[in-house]
Amino acid sequence: MLPVSVDVADAASVEAAASRIEEELGPIDVWVNNAMATVFAETLQIEPAEFERATQVTYLGSVWGTMAALRRMEARGSGTIVQVSSALAYRGIPLQGPYCGAKHGIKGFDDSLRAELLHRKSPVRLTRVVLPGVNTPQFEHGRNKMPGRPRPVAPVYQPEVAARTIVAAIDRRRREWWVGSPVLETIFASRLSNAAVDRYLAETNFGAQQEARARGGAARLGNLFDPDATDPGAHGRFDDESRSTSLLTAASRYRLLLGGTALAAALGFRARRAG
C-alpha cells in the first residue's frame, strides 16, 4: 500500500500522484474517484469562495482523476474507472447546492466521456456507483451553516454496502450500479413529476437533513479548505440506524442468477399447467 496525500482540485498534483503510484507500484488497473467537499447551507448563505472550492474538489477532482487514469489506461489498452456518484446526481435537494451541482456535472461528464470511449472502441471501461445516504464521517467534515447538526436523509446505509458494490463494479461490466431503495425511488419519482418532488423536498428535507436536538452551536468550518488532521475511520455516528445490506443491490449483483431462477420457475409452472 502506498498512501499519497494530494489536493484533487489541482490537476498537476493528481497527475504527479498517478505517476508516483505507477513508478512505485506498477500500472494502474483500477481508479476510483470519491473525493468530495461541501457546505451545508441555503444557497444565499454560501460565499463564492466556498462554492468554488466545493466544486473544484467534488467535480474537478473527479475530472482530473479520470483524465490522469485514462491517459495511462488508454496507452496500455486496459483499465477500469469507477465514479462514486449519488442519488443527488439525478435530483438536487435543498441545503446541498454545491454538492448536488457537482454531482450533476460529473454525470454529464461521464456520459460525454463514455460516448467518446465507445466511438474510439476503447477497451477502457467507465462505470458509476450511485449511492444513497451513507454513514460516513462526511457529516462531521462538511462546512455547516445550518441551525442543526447535519445528518443524511434516512434510510442510511453502512459504508460497507457501498464498498461491496464498488468491488462488484470493478469485477463486472455494468454501466451503472444503484445502491439502496432510496436511489431507485429518487430517480423514478423525479422522472414521474419533478414539480411534485420539488414540493415534497421543500416541505420535508430541511428537517430531514438536521438533528433537531442539536439546535444552537452547530456551525462548523469543516474541512472545506484545510484537511482534518485526524483519521476518523470509515463510519459516522449513525451506526444504530444504518442498514448493513441492500436488497436492491444484492438483486442487481446476482441478476443473472435471479433471472435464470425466475425463468426456470415460470417454465416449470407452465409445464405443470400443460400437464
MIKOLDREN-165395 format. One record per atom (N, C-alpha, C, O, CB): residue in one letter; x, y, z. Coordinates in steps of 0.1 Angstrom, whole numbers, plus 2048, in hexadecimal, padded with zeros to 3 digits. Glycine has a CB too. Example, Ala and Ser with C-alpha at 12.3 -4.5 7.8 and 13.67 -1.06 7.14 Angstrom:
a8847C784E;a87B7D384E;a8847DF84E;a88E7DF855;a8717D385A;s8807EA847;s8897F5847;s88180084F;s88680B850;s88D7FA839;
This chain:
m8087F4800;m800800800;m80980C800;m81380D807;m7F680080C;l8058177F9;l80C8237F7;l80382F7FA;l7FD8337F0;l8138247EA;p801834806;p7F9840808;p7FF84C802;p80B84F804;p7F7842818;v7F78537FA;v7FC85F7F4;v7F286A7F7;v7E686A7F3;v7FD85D7E4;s7F78757FE;s7EE880801;s7EF88A7F6;s7F988F7F2;s7F288780E;v7E388E7F0;v7E28977E5;v7D689F7E5;v7CB89A7E9;v7E488F7D8;d7D78AC7E1;d7CB8B47DF;d7C58B17D1;d7CB8B57C7;d7CF8C37E0;v7BA8AA7D0;v7B58A57C4;v7AF8B17BB;v7AD8AF7AF;v7AA89B7C6;a7AE8BD7C1;a7AA8C97B9;a7B58CE7B1;a7B28D67A8;a7A58D37C3;d7C18C97B3;d7CC8CE7AB;d7D08C37A1;d7D58B97A5;d7D88D17B4;a7CE8C6794;a7D18BC789;a7DF8B7789;a7E28AB788;a7CD8C277C;a7E98C078B;a7F78BC78B;a7FA8B3796;a8028AA794;a8008C978B;s7F48B57A2;s7F78AD7AD;s7F189F7AB;s7F88957AF;s7F18B37BA;v7E689E7A5;v7E08917A3;v7E8889799;v7EA87D79A;v7D189279D;e7ED89078E;e7F588A784;e80288578A;e80787A787;e7F8894779;a80888D793;a81588979A;a81287D7A3;a81B8747A3;a81A8947A2;a80787C7A9;a8048717B2;a8028647AA;a80785A7AE;a7F78747BA;a7FC86579E;a7FA85A796;a807855791;a80A848790;a7F185D78A;s81085E78D;s81E85A789;s825853794;s82C848791;s825866784;r8258587A0;r82C8527AB;r8268447AE;r82E83B7B1;r82B85B7B8;i8198427AE;i8138357B0;i81882B7A6;i81C8207AA;i8048367B0;e81882F799;e81D82578F;e82C822790;e83081778E;e81A82A781;e83382C794;e84282A796;e8458207A1;e84E8187A0;e849837798;e83D8217AC;e8408197B8;e83880C7B9;e83D8027BF;e83D8217C4;l82C80C7B3;l8248007B4;l8207F97A7;l81B7EE7A7;l8178047BB;g82380079C;g8207FA78F;g814800789;g80E80978E;g81F7EB790;p80F7FB77D;p804800776;p7F780177E;p7F47F8786;p8027F8769;i7F080C77C;i7E380E783;i7D980677B;i7D680A76F;i7DF81D785;d7D27FC781;d7C87F577A;d7BA7FA77D;d7B17FA775;d7C87E677E;v7B880078A;v7AB80578E;v7AD812795;v7B781479D;v7A47FB798;w7A581C791;w7A5829797;w79782C79C;w78E82C794;w7AA83478D;v7968307A9;v7898337AF;v7898417B3;v7918467BC;v7868297BB;n7808497AE;n77E8577B2;n7738587BD;n7688547BB;n77A8607A6;n77785E7C8;n76D85F7D3;n76F86C7DC;n76986D7E6;n76F8537DC;a7788757D8;a77B8817E0;a76F88A7E0;a76888B7D6;a7878887DB;m76C8917EB;m76289B7EC;m7658A47F7;m76B8A1801;m7548947EE;a7608B17F5;a75F8BB800;a7538C37FE;a74E8C57F2;a76C8C47FF;t74D8C7809;t73F8CD807;t73D8D8812;t7448D981C;t7358C3807;v7318DF810;v72C8E8819;v71D8E581B;v7168E5812;v72E8F7814;f7198E3828;f70B8E182B;f7058EF82E;f7088F4839;f7098D7837;a6FE8F4825;a6F8901827;a6EE90581C;a6EF8FE811;a70390C827;e6E690E81E;e6DE914813;e6E791C80A;e6F192180E;e6D291D818;t6E391C7FD;t6EC9217F3;t6F19307F6;t6FC9337F4;t6E59217E5;l6E89387FA;l6EB9467FD;l6F5948809;l6FA95380B;l6DF94E7FF;q6F793D810;q70093E81C;q70E93A818;q71893B820;q6FB935827;i71093580C;i71D930807;i72593A800;i7209417F7;i71B9237FE;e73193C805;e73A9467FF;e7409407F1;e7419347F0;e746949808;p7439497E8;p7489457DB;p75593C7DD;p7569327D5;p74C9517D3;a75E93F7E6;a76A9377E8;a7669297ED;a76D91F7E9;a77393D7F1;e75C9287F5;e75791B7FA;e7519127EF;e7549077EE;e74D91D805;f7499197E7;f7439127DB;f74D90D7D2;f74D9027CD;f73891B7D4;e7579167CF;e7629127C6;e76A9077CB;e76D8FD7C3;e76B91E7C3;r76D9077D7;r7768FC7DD;r76E8EF7DD;r7748E47D9;r77A8FF7EB;a7628EF7E1;a75A8E27E1;a7598DD7D3;a7598D07D1;a74C8E57E7;t7578E57C9;t7568E17BB;t7638DC7B6;t7648D27AF;t7518EC7B2;q76E8E27B9;q77B8DE7B5;q77F8D07BA;q7848C77B3;q7868E87B9;v77C8CE7C7;v77F8C17CD;v7768B67C8;v77B8AB7C3;v77E8C17DC;t7698B87C8;t75F8AE7C5;t75E8AB7B6;t75E8A07B2;t7528B17CB;y75D8B67AE;y75C8B47A0;y7698B2799;y76C8A8793;y7548C079A;l7728BD79A;l77F8BC793;l7888B1798;l7908AC791;l7868CA793;g7868AE7A5;g78E8A37AA;g78C8967A3;g79588E7A0;g78B8A17B9;s77F8937A0;s77C887798;s780888789;s78587F783;s76C885798;v77F894784;v784897776;v793894775;v79888D76C;v7808A5771;w79B89B77E;w7A989977D;w7AD88B780;w7B788677A;w7B08A3788;g7A7884789;g7AA87678C;g7A786D780;g7AF86577D;g7A2871798;t79C87077A;t79886876E;t7A286A763;t7A686075D;t78A86B769;m7A6876761;m7AF879756;m7BD873758;m7C486E74F;m7B0888754;a7C2874765;a7CF86E768;a7CF85F766;a7D9859761;a7D3871777;a7C485976B;a7C384A769;a7C284675A;a7C883D755;a7B7844771;l7B984E753;l7B684B745;l7C384C73C;l7C4843733;l7AB854740;r7CB85673E;r7D7857736;r7DF84A737;r7E584572D;r7E086373B;r7E1845743;r7E9839745;r7E282C740;r7E882373A;r7ED837754;m7D582B742;m7CE81F73E;m7CC81E72F;m7CE813729;m7C081F745;e7CA82A729;e7C982A71A;e7D6825714;e7D681E70A;e7C5838715;a7E182A719;a7EE826714;a7F1817715;a7F881170C;a7F982D71B;r7EB81071F;r7ED802721;r7E27FA71B;r7E37EE719;r7EF7FF72F;g7D6800718;g7CB7F9713;g7C37F171D;g7BD7E7719;g7D07F0708;s7C37F6729;s7BA7EF734;s7B97F8740;s7C1801742;s7C17E1738;g7AF7F5748;g7AD7FC754;g79E7FF757;g7967FF74E;g7B4809754;t79B802764;t78D805768;t78D811771;t79581277A;t7877F9770;i78481A76D;i783827775;i77582677C;i76B824775;i78483476D;v774828789;v768827790;v765835796;v76D83B79D;v76881D79C;q75983B792;q755847798;q74B8447A3;q74083F7A1;q74E85178D;v74E8487B0;v7458477BB;v73C8537BA;v73F85E7BD;v74D8467C9;s72F8507B7;s72585A7B5;s71B85A7C0;s71D8547CA;s71E8597A7;s7108617BE;s7068627C8;s6F88647C1;s6F78687B6;s70986F7D1;a6EE8607C9;a6E08637C4;a6DE8727C1;a6D68767BA;a6D585E7CE;l6E687A7C8;l6E58897C6;l6EC88D7B9;l6EB8997B6;l6EC8907D1;a6F18847B1;a6F58877A3;a6E988779A;a6EA88C78F;a70087D79E;y6DE88179F;y6D2881797;y6C788A79C;y6BE88E795;y6CD873797;r6C988E7A9;r6BE8977AF;r6C589F7BA;r6C989A7C4;r6B388E7B5;g6C58AC7B7;g6CB8B57C1;g6C18B77CD;g6B58B67CB;g6CE8C37BB;i6C78B97D9;i6BF8BB7E5;i6C38C87EB;i6CE8CD7E9;i6C08AF7EF;p6BB8CE7F4;p6BE8DB7FA;p6CA8D9804;p6CC8CE809;p6B28E0802;l6D18E3806;l6DC8E4810;l6E98DD80B;l6F38DD813;l6D88DE81D;q6E98D87FF;q6F58D27FA;q6F88D67EB;q6FB8CD7E3;q6F48C27FB;g6F68E37E8;g6F88E87DB;g7058E57D5;g7068E07C9;g6F58F67DA;p7108E77DB;p71E8E57D5;p7208D67D2;p7258D37C8;p7298EA7DF;y71C8CD7DB;y71E8BF7DA;y7158BA7CE;y71A8B27C6;y71B8B77E7;c7088BE7CE;c6FF8B97C4;c7038BE7B6;c7038B67AD;c6F18BE7C7;g7078CA7B5;g70C8CF7A9;g7188C87A3;g7198C5798;g70F8DE7AA;a7228C57AC;a72E8BE7A8;a72A8B07A4;a7308AB79A;a7388BD7B4;k7228A97AB;k71E89B7A7;k71689B79A;k718891792;k7168957B3;h70E8A4798;h7078A578B;h7128A7780;h7118A1775;h6FD8B178B;g71B8B0783;g7268B2779;g72E8A6775;g7318A476A;g72F8BD77E;i73189E780;i73989277D;i731888775;i73788276C;i73D88B78B;k724887777;k71C87E76F;k71C882760;k71E87A757;k70D87E774;g71B89075E;g71C894750;g72A89174A;g72B88E73E;g7198A374F;f734894752;f74289174D;f74388274A;f74987E740;f74C895758;d73E879753;d73F86B750;d738867743;d73D85F73B;d73886375C;d72C86C741;d724869735;d72C86D728;d72C86671F;d71686F735;s732879729;s73987E71D;s74687571B;s74887170F;s73E88C720;l74D872725;l75986A724;l75685B71F;l75D856717;l761869731;r74B856725;r747848721;r744847712;r74883D70B;r73B843729;a73E85170D;a73B8516FE;a7488526F6;a74984C6EC;a73285D6FA;e75285A6FB;e75E85B6F4;e76684E6F5;e76C84A6EB;e7678666FB;l766847700;l76C83A701;l7668306F7;l76D8286F1;l76C835710;l7598306F6;l7528276ED;l75682A6DF;l7588216D6;l7438276EF;h7568376DC;h75A83B6CE;h7688366CA;h76A8326BF;h75984B6CD;r7718376D3;r77F8336D1;r7818246D2;r78C81F6D0;r78883A6DA;k77681D6D7;k77780F6DA;k78280C6E4;k78A8036E3;k77A8066CD;s7828156EE;s78C8146F9;s789808702;s77E806705;s78D821701;p794801706;p7927F670F;p7907FB71E;p78D7F3727;p79D7EC70F;v792808720;v79180D72E;v78280E732;v77A81272A;v79881B72F;r77F80973E;r771809742;r76E81374C;r776815756;r76E7FA748;l76381A74B;l75F824754;l75182075A;l74881D753;l75D83274D;t75181F767;t74481B76E;t74182577A;t74A82B77F;t74580D773;r73582577E;r73082E788;r729827793;r72081E790;r728839782;v72C82A7A0;v7258247AB;v71D82F7B2;v7238397B7;v72F81D7B5;v71082E7B2;v7078387B7;v7028357C5;v6FC82B7C8;v6FA83A7AE;l70683E7CF;l70483B7DD;l6F88437E3;l6F584D7DE;l71083E7E5;p6F283D7ED;p6E88447F6;p6F084C801;p6FC84E800;p6DD83B7FB;g6E984F80C;g6F0854818;g6F884981E;g6F383E821;g6E685A822;v70584C820;v70E842826;v714847833;v717853834;v71983F81C;n71683E83C;n71B84184A;n72A84384A;n73183B84F;n717837854;t72F84E844;t73D851844;t73F85E84C;t73586584F;t742852835;p74B86184F;p74E86E857;p74C87B84F;p74F885854;p75C86D85C;q74787A842;q74588683A;q73C890841;q73E89C83F;q73F88382D;f73388C84A;f72A895850;f73089C85C;f72B8A6862;f71D88D855;e73C897860;e74489E86A;e74E8A7863;e7538B1869;e74B894873;h7528A4857;h75D8AC850;h7578B8848;h75E8C2846;h7648A2846;g74B8B7843;g7468C183A;g7448CE842;g7418CE84D;g7398BD834;r7478DA83B;r7448E7841;r7358E8843;r72D8E683A;r74A8F2838;n7318EC84F;n7238ED853;n71F8FB857;n72590185F;n7208E385E;k7148FF850;k70E90C853;k70090B857;k6F9915859;k710916848;m6FB8FF858;m6ED8FC85C;m6EC8FE86B;m6F68FD872;m6E98EE858;p6E0900870;p6DE90187F;p6E18F4886;p6E68F4891;p6CF905882;g6DE8E887F;g6E08DC886;g6EC8D4880;g6F28D8876;g6D48D3884;r6EF8C9887;r6FB8C1883;r6F78B9877;r6EC8B3876;r6FF8B888F;p6FF8B886C;p6FC8B1860;p6FA8A2862;p70189C86A;p7068B4855;r6F189C85A;r6EF88E85A;r6EA88A84C;r6E5892845;r6E588A865;p6EC87D849;p6E787883C;p6D887683D;p6D3873847;p6EE86B838;v6D2877831;v6C3874831;v6C1865832;v6C885D82B;v6BD87A823;a6B986183B;a6B685383D;a6AF84D831;a6A885482A;a6AE85184A;p6B084082F;p6B9836836;p6C7838833;p6CB83C828;p6B4828833;v6D083483D;v6DE83683C;v6E482883A;v6E081E840;v6E483D848;y6EF827832;y6F681A830;y70481B835;y70A825835;y6F6816821;q70980F839;q71780F83E;q721810832;q71D80C827;q719801846;p72D815834;p736816829;p73A809823;p73F809818;p74381D82E;e7397FE82B;e73D7F1825;e7347ED819;e7387E6810;e73C7E6830;v7277F281A;v71E7EF80F;v7237F6802;v7237F07F7;v70F7F4812;a727802804;a72D8097F8;a73A8037F3;a73C8017E7;a7308187FC;a7427FF7FD;a74F7F97F9;a74D7EC7F1;a7547E97E8;a7587F6806;r7447E37F6;r7427D77EF;r73D7D97E0;r7407D27D7;r7377CE7F6;t7357E47DF;t7307E77D1;t73B7EC7C8;t73B7E97BC;t7247F17D2;i7447F47CE;i74F7F97C6;i7587ED7C1;i75C7ED7B6;i7578037CE;v75A7E47CA;v7627D87C6;v75B7D07BB;v7617CC7B1;v7647CE7D2;a74D7CF7BC;a7467C87B2;a7467D07A5;a7477CA79A;a7377C77B6;a7467DD7A6;a7477E5799;a7547E4792;a7557E5786;a7457F479D;i75F7E179A;i76C7DF794;i76C7D178D;i7727D0782;i7777DF79F;d7667C7793;d7677BA78E;d75D7B7783;d7607AE77A;d7657B0799;r7527BE782;r7487BA778;r7447C676F;r7447D2774;r73B7B6780;r7427C3763;r73F7CE759;r7317D375B;r7277CB759;r7427C974B;r7307DF75F;r7227E5760;r7247F475F;r72E7FA764;r71C7E276E;r71B7FB758;r71C809756;r71A811764;r72181B766;r71180E74C;e71180C76C;e70E813778;e708809783;e7027FF77F;e70481E775;w70B80C78F;w70680479A;w6FE80D7A4;w7038187A8;w7127FD7A2;w6F28097A8;w6EA8117B1;w6EB8097BF;w6E97FD7BF;w6DC8127AC;v6EE8117C9;v6EF80B7D7;v6E48107DF;v6E281C7E2;v6FD80F7DD;g6DB8077E4;g6D180A7ED;g6C480F7E6;g6C48167DC;g6D58157F7;s6B980C7ED;s6AC8107E7;s6AA8207E6;s6A38247DD;s6A180B7F0;p6B08287EF;p6AE8377ED;p6B383C7DF;p6AE8457DA;p6B683E7F8;v6BE8357DA;v6C28397CC;v6B88377C2;v6B583F7BA;v6CF8327C9;l6B282B7C2;l6A88277B9;l69C8307BA;l6968357B0;l6A38187BC;e6988337C7;e68C83C7C9;e68F84A7C4;e6868507BE;e68883C7D8;t69B84F7C7;t69E85D7C3;t69E85F7B4;t6988687AF;t6AC8607C9;i6A48557AD;i6A585779F;i698855798;i69585D78F;i6AF84C799;f69084C79C;f68384A795;f679854799;f670858791;f67E83C798;a6798597A6;a6708637AA;a6738707A2;a66987779E;a6718667B9;s67F87379F;s68387F797;s67E87D789;s67A887783;s692882798;r67F871784;r67B86F776;r66C871774;r66787576A;r680861771;l66586D77F;l65686E77E;l65187C780;l648880778;l650865789;s657884789;s65289178C;s65C899794;s65C8987A0;s644891793;n6648A178D;n66E8A9794;n6678B479D;n66C8B77A7;n6778B078A;a65C8B9798;a6558C379F;a6508BE7AD;a6518C57B7;a6498C9797;a64B8B27AD;a6468AC7B9;a6528A97C3;a6508AB7CF;a63E89E7B6;v65D8A57BD;v6698A27C6;v66E8B07CB;v6728B07D7;v67489B7BD;d66D8BA7C3;d6718C87C8;d66A8CB7D5;d66F8CF7DF;d66F8D27BE;r65D8C97D5;r6548CD7E0;r6578C47EC;r6578C87F7;r6458CC7DC;y6598B77E9;y65C8AD7F4;y6698B17FB;y6698B1807;y65C89F7EE;l6738B47F3;l6808B77F9;l67F8C4801;l6858C580C;l68B8B87EE;a6788CE7FC;a6768DB803;a6708D9810;a6738E081A;a66E8E47FA;e6678CF811;e65F8CD81E;e6678C4828;e6658C6834;e6528C781B;t66F8BB823;t6758B182B;t6848B182D;t6898AD838;t6718A3826;n68B8B6823;n69A8B4824;n6A28BE82C;n6AE8BB82E;n69F8B3816;f69C8C9830;f6A38D2839;f6A48CB847;f6AF8CB84D;f69C8DF83B;g69A8C484B;g69A8BD858;g6A18B0857;g6A88AC860;g68D8BB85D;a6A08A984B;a6A689C84A;a6B589C849;a6BB89184B;a6A189583D;q6BB8A7847;q6CA8A8846;q6D08AE852;q6DC8B1852;q6CD8B083A;q6C88B085D;q6CE8B6869;q6C98AF875;q6BD8AA875;q6CB8C586A;e6D18AE87F;e6CD8A888C;e6C78B3894;e6CE8BD899;e6D88A1894;a6BA8B3897;a6B38BD89E;a6B88C08AC;a6B98CB8B1;a6A48BA89F;r6BD8B58B2;r6C28B68C0;r6CF8BD8C1;r6D48C18CB;r6C38A88C6;a6D58C08B5;a6E28C68B4;a6E18D58B1;a6EB8DB8AD;a6EB8BF8AA;r6D58DB8B3;r6D38E98AF;r6DC8F18B8;r6DE8EF8C4;r6C48ED8B1;g6E28FB8B2;g6EB9048B9;g6F98FF8BA;g6FC8F48BE;g6E69068C7;g7039078B6;g7119038B6;g7158F98AC;g71F8F28AE;g7148FE8C4;a70D8F78A2;a7108ED898;a7198F188D;a71F8E9885;a7038E8892;a71C8FE88C;a724904881;a7328FE882;a7388FC88D;a725913882;r7388FB876;r7468F4876;r74D8F8869;r7468F885F;r7448E5878;l75A8FB86A;l7618FE85E;l7648F2856;l7648F3849;l76F904862;g7668E685C;g7688DA854;g7758DA84D;g77E8E284F;g75D8D884A;n7768D0843;n7838CE83C;n7838D482E;n78A8CF825;n7868BF83C;l77A8DE82C;l7798E381E;l7868E8818;l7898E580D;l76E8EE81E;f78D8EF820;f79A8F581B;f7A68EE821;f7B18EE81B;f79A90481E;d7A58E882D;d7B08E2834;d7AC8D4838;d7A18D283E;d7B58EA840;p7B58CA836;p7B18BC839;p7B18BA848;p7B88C1850;p7BB8B2833;d7A98B184C;d7A98AD85B;d7B58A585E;d7B989C856;d79C8A485E;a7BC8A8869;a7C98A286C;a7C7894872;a7D088D873;a7D08AB876;t7BA891876;t7B888487C;t7B387A872;t7AE87D867;t7AE886888;d7B386D876;d7AD86286E;d7A085E875;d7A185787F;d7B785686C;p79586286F;p78885E876;p783850873;p77984C879;p77D868872;g78A84986A;g78583C866;g77B83C85B;g779847855;g780835872;a774831859;a76B83184E;a75C834852;a75483884A;a76B823848;h75983285F;h74B833864;h74984186A;h751847870;h74882886E;g73C846868;g73885286E;g73184E87C;g734844882;g72E859866;r728857880;r72285588D;r71484F88C;r70C84F896;r721862894;f711848881;f70384387F;f70383487E;f6FA82E878;f6FE849872;d70C82D885;d70C81F885;d6FF81988A;d6FB80E884;d71881A88E;d6F981E894;d6ED818899;d6E181888F;d6D980F891;d6E98208A5;e6E1820886;e6D682087C;e6D981C86E;e6D181B866;e6D082E87C;s6E681986C;s6EB81685E;s6E880885A;s6EA7FF862;s6F981A85D;r6E580684E;r6E27F9848;r6EF7F3843;r6F87FA83D;r6D87F983D;s6F17E6845;s6FE7DF841;s6FC7D8834;s7067D282F;s7027D584C;t6F07D782F;t6EE7D1822;t6E47D981A;t6DD7E181F;t6E87C2824;s6E47D680D;s6DA7DC804;s6D57D17FB;s6DC7CB7F3;s6E17E87FB;l6C87CF7FC;l6C27C47F3;l6C37C87E4;l6C57BF7DC;l6B37C27F7;l6C17D57E1;l6C27D97D3;l6D07D77CE;l6D17D27C3;l6BF7E97D2;t6DA7DA7D6;t6E87D77D1;t6EB7C97D0;t6F17C47C6;t6F27DE7DA;a6E67C17D9;a6E97B27D8;a6E27AD7CC;a6E87A47C5;a6E47AB7E5;a6D67B17CA;a6CE7AC7BE;a6D67B07B1;a6D67A97A7;a6C07B27BE;s6DB7BC7B1;s6E37C17A5;s6EF7B97A3;s6F37B6798;s6E67D07A7;r6F67B67AE;r7037AE7AD;r7007A07A7;r70979B7A0;r70A7AE7BA;y6F579B7AB;y6F278D7A7;y6E678C79E;y6DE78279E;y6F07847B3;r6E5796795;r6D979778D;r6D878B783;r6CD78777F;r6D97A4785;l6E478677E;l6E377B774;l6DF76F77B;l6D7767776;l6F177976E;l6E476C787;l6DF76178F;l6D0761792;l6C9758790;l6E775F79C;l6CC76D797;l6BE76F79A;l6B576E78E;l6AA76878E;l6BC77C7A1;g6BA774783;g6B2773777;g6B1765772;g6A676176D;g6B977B76C;g6BC75D773;g6BB74F76F;g6B2747777;g6AB73E773;g6C974976F;t6B274A785;t6AA74378E;t69B74678B;t69373D78B;t6AD74679C;a698753789;a68A757786;a685750779;a67A74C778;a689766785;l68E75076F;l68B74A762;l68873B764;l67E73575E;l69674C757;a69073476B;a68F72676E;a681723775;a67A71A772;a69A720776;a67F72C77F;a67272A787;a66672C77D;a65C72577E;a672734792;a667736775;a65C73976C;a65972D762;a64E72A75F;a65E746764;l66572875D;l66371D753;l65E71175A;l656709755;l67171974D;g66270E767;g65D70376F;g64E704771;g6476FB770;g66570277C;f64A711775;f63C713777;f63371176A;f62970B76B;f63972177C;r63971575F;r632714752;r63170574F;r627700749;r63971B747;a63C6FE751;a63C6EF74E;a6316E8757;a62B6DF752;a64A6E9750;r6306EC763;r6276E576C;r6186E8767;r6106DF768;r6286E977B;r6166F4763;r6096F875E;r6056F0752;r5FA6EC750;r60770775C;a60F6EF749;a60D6E773C;a60B6D973F;a6036D2737;a6196E9733;g6116D3749;g60F6C574D;g6026C2753;g5FF6B7756;g61A6C0756;
